[in-house]
Amino acid sequence: MRAIIAGGGIGGLTLALMLHRRGFKATVFEQAESVRTLGVGINTLPHAIKELAELDLLPALDKMAIRTEELIYKSARGQEILRQPRGLHAGYDFPQFSIHRGMLQKAIYDACVAEMGCDAIITNHRLVDFAQTKSGVAATFVRRDGGPEETMLGDVLIGADGIHSNVRRKLRGEEGAPRWNGVMMWRGATWSKPFLTGRSMIIAGGMGAKLVLYPIHTHPDRPNETVMNWVICVKTGEDGDPSPKRDDWSRPGAAREVEPYIDGVFTLDEVNVRALVETTPEFYVYPMCDRDPLPNWSEGRVTLLGDAAHPMYPVGSNGASQAILDARKLADLLAEHRDNPEAALAAYDADRRPKTTAIVEANRKGGPEQVIDLVEARAPDGFDSIDDVASPEELRAIVGDYQQMAGFTTEQVNAATEETAPTPVTPATAPKSKRQRAQAASA
Ligand SMILES: Cc1cc2nc3c(=O)[nH]c(=O)nc-3n(C[C@H](O)[C@H](O)[C@H](O)COP(=O)(O)OP(=O)(O)OC[C@H]3O[C@@H](n4cnc5c(N)ncnc54)[C@H](O)[C@@H]3O)c2cc1C
C-alpha cells in the first residue's frame, strides 16, 4: 500500500515514520522548499512522548529539549495559585518535553530520512487537488516556482497540511478564515538566566492577559543560561471578530505592539519580562484561532490529521501531541486493515474525531488554564491566601479533568505503556533500512 501524505509538519512526518515501520510505502509532500526550524517553543506531553520513544527519538529529544519538571500557575502579580509536578516527576513512565517546534520537526525529519531515504520526503510540492476512485487516489501538486502540475498515485491520501489545509477544503468545502477568539499572542525565545529548577514552567495572569514561560534548550557553551520561551497573550478583540492579522505562524511581531502589556501587567520574581522581550532578536505574533470541529474527517481513501483535522487553541499543550496520537492510531488501523483502507480510515475517524473535538471545545473554555481565569475572576485585586479564593481540590480537579479528557493522566499513560506494543511488522513486508539492519545485527 502506498500512502501519500500532504504536509511535512510534526503530524505528517510522524505518520510517515510509523507507516514505514509497519511495512508501508509512505511519501510526504511538503510545500516548503526545505524543512527549516520554524516556530518557537511547544510542550509535548508524556502520551505523545511515549509514541516518539517507540520511534527511538528519546536520545535526540534529550539533546535538544528540556524535560519539564513542574508547572506553576500564578496570578499576574506573581502569587502562586497551583504548583504541580510534570513528566517523570509526576510519576509518568515518559517525560514531558519543552522543545523548539522546529527542532522537534527536524528530529522526526532526520529519522525519516535515515530510515526511509531522501526520496520519502519531497519538498517544494504543494497539494492543490485530488481525486479518488474505488481503487486509489490521485493527488495533484504544484511547485513554488511554477512548472507543470504533477500527479501522484497512491492507495490513501492523508491531509496533514495544517490549519489552512487544502485537503480539508476539498473534502469539506470552503470554511473561510480560522475562527479568532480575540486573543493575540506574541511568541519568542531568547537566551536568558534559568529560573527555579531550570526545568520549571510558569503560566501567569488570567483572561485579559496571560504570560507563559518555559526553558526549551541549553548548550554546554552557555552553562549559566537557557533558551527561554515566552508567550504573551492579550485579549485585544472580541470572540468571533475577524482577526486583524492573518494567522501565519511566521509573522514577525513588533516591540511597540507588545510593550503596553508588559510594565505593570506582570510582576514576577523569577523573570524580568521586559528584558526578556527586549533581548529577543525576533519574535512572532499570531492570533489565537481554531476551526469548528467537523462532522467527519474521512471520505473513502482520504482523511485528515493534526491541525488539518482539528486546529485548536494552543492551551493545554495539545497541538503537536494530538497530531502524534492521530498518527499512531491511523498507522495501527492501516496495519490492521491492510486490504481495506476505507475501513481503516473510517475507524480512525470514529476513534480520534470525538476525542479531539472534546479538546477543541475544552480549549475554547480555557482548558487547564481555567485555574488562573477562575482565581482572577474571584480575586481581581490579588489575595492573602489562595485558600481564601479556591481550594486545592477545586484547582486540581480543573487540571485533572482536562488531563483525563485529553488522555494523559498518569494512569492512562502508564496503563497504555503496559498494554500496547508496536504492531509487529511481518518479515515479508518489513523495510530494512541500514539503521534497522545494523540494530538487528548488533542485537
Ligand atoms: C511554521 C510553523 C510554526 C509553528 N509555530 C508554532 C509555535 O511556535 N507554537 C505552537 O504552539 N504551534 C506552532 N505551530 C503549529 C504546530 O506545529 C501544530 O499545531 C502542531 O505541531 C500540529 O502539527 P501539524 O503537522 O498537524 O501541522 P503543521 O505544523 O501546521 O504542519 C503542516 C505542514 O504542512 C505543510 N503544508 C501546508 N499546506 C500544504 C499543501 N497544500 N501541500 C503540502 N504541504 C502543505 C506546511 O508547510 C507544514 O509544514 C507552527 C506551525 C508551523 C507550520
The ligand as a MOL file (V3000), in Angstrom:
LIG
                    3D

  0  0  0     0  0            999 V3000
M  V30 BEGIN CTAB
M  V30 COUNTS 53 58 0 0 0
M  V30 BEGIN ATOM
M  V30 1 C 5.9110 27.3540 10.5550 0
M  V30 2 C 5.0970 26.8950 11.7460 0
M  V30 3 C 5.4140 27.3910 13.0050 0
M  V30 4 C 4.6560 26.9940 14.0950 0
M  V30 5 N 4.9770 27.5020 15.3220 0
M  V30 6 C 4.2570 27.1330 16.4120 0
M  V30 7 C 4.5720 27.6520 17.6930 0
M  V30 8 O 5.5110 28.4300 17.8490 0
M  V30 9 N 3.7950 27.2850 18.7450 0
M  V30 10 C 2.7480 26.4050 18.6000 0
M  V30 11 O 2.0750 26.0850 19.5630 0
M  V30 12 N 2.4490 25.8870 17.3910 0
M  V30 13 C 3.1580 26.2300 16.3000 0
M  V30 14 N 2.8470 25.7150 15.0770 0
M  V30 15 C 1.7100 24.7650 14.9830 0
M  V30 16 C 2.1180 23.3950 15.4720 0
M  V30 17 O 3.2820 22.9660 14.7940 0
M  V30 18 C 0.9760 22.4380 15.1960 0
M  V30 19 O -0.1550 22.8610 15.9540 0
M  V30 20 C 1.2280 21.0010 15.6150 0
M  V30 21 O 2.5880 20.6610 15.5800 0
M  V30 22 C 0.4630 20.0280 14.6950 0
M  V30 23 O 1.2100 19.8980 13.5130 0
M  V30 24 P 0.6790 19.5080 12.0760 0
M  V30 25 O 1.7520 18.6570 11.4920 0
M  V30 26 O -0.6850 18.9680 12.1180 0
M  V30 27 O 0.5720 20.8930 11.3170 0
M  V30 28 P 1.6940 21.9600 10.9520 0
M  V30 29 O 2.7610 22.0070 11.9670 0
M  V30 30 O 0.9760 23.2140 10.6490 0
M  V30 31 O 2.3440 21.3700 9.6070 0
M  V30 32 C 1.6740 21.3860 8.3670 0
M  V30 33 C 2.7010 21.2720 7.2700 0
M  V30 34 O 2.0190 21.1510 6.0250 0
M  V30 35 C 2.6200 21.9990 5.0730 0
M  V30 36 N 1.5760 22.3390 4.0890 0
M  V30 37 C 0.5510 23.2130 4.2340 0
M  V30 38 N -0.2330 23.1930 3.1400 0
M  V30 39 C 0.3080 22.2870 2.2910 0
M  V30 40 C -0.0690 21.8030 1.0000 0
M  V30 41 N -1.1760 22.2530 0.3860 0
M  V30 42 N 0.7080 20.8650 0.4030 0
M  V30 43 C 1.8320 20.3880 1.0300 0
M  V30 44 N 2.2210 20.8190 2.2560 0
M  V30 45 C 1.4670 21.7450 2.8770 0
M  V30 46 C 3.1270 23.1690 5.8920 0
M  V30 47 O 4.1820 23.8630 5.2330 0
M  V30 48 C 3.6070 22.4720 7.1500 0
M  V30 49 O 4.9470 22.0290 7.0500 0
M  V30 50 C 3.5650 26.0850 13.9460 0
M  V30 51 C 3.2550 25.5860 12.6870 0
M  V30 52 C 4.0200 25.9740 11.5730 0
M  V30 53 C 3.6660 25.4140 10.2070 0
M  V30 END ATOM
M  V30 BEGIN BOND
M  V30 1 1 1 2
M  V30 2 1 2 3
M  V30 3 2 2 52
M  V30 4 2 3 4
M  V30 5 1 4 5
M  V30 6 1 4 50
M  V30 7 2 5 6
M  V30 8 1 6 7
M  V30 9 1 6 13
M  V30 10 2 7 8
M  V30 11 1 7 9
M  V30 12 1 9 10
M  V30 13 2 10 11
M  V30 14 1 10 12
M  V30 15 2 12 13
M  V30 16 1 13 14
M  V30 17 1 14 15
M  V30 18 1 14 50
M  V30 19 1 15 16
M  V30 20 1 16 17
M  V30 21 1 16 18
M  V30 22 1 18 19
M  V30 23 1 18 20
M  V30 24 1 20 21
M  V30 25 1 20 22
M  V30 26 1 22 23
M  V30 27 1 23 24
M  V30 28 2 24 25
M  V30 29 1 24 26
M  V30 30 1 24 27
M  V30 31 1 27 28
M  V30 32 2 28 29
M  V30 33 1 28 30
M  V30 34 1 28 31
M  V30 35 1 31 32
M  V30 36 1 32 33
M  V30 37 1 33 34
M  V30 38 1 33 48
M  V30 39 1 34 35
M  V30 40 1 35 36
M  V30 41 1 35 46
M  V30 42 1 36 37
M  V30 43 1 36 45
M  V30 44 2 37 38
M  V30 45 1 38 39
M  V30 46 1 39 40
M  V30 47 2 39 45
M  V30 48 1 40 41
M  V30 49 2 40 42
M  V30 50 1 42 43
M  V30 51 2 43 44
M  V30 52 1 44 45
M  V30 53 1 46 47
M  V30 54 1 46 48
M  V30 55 1 48 49
M  V30 56 2 50 51
M  V30 57 1 51 52
M  V30 58 1 52 53
M  V30 END BOND
M  V30 END CTAB
M  END
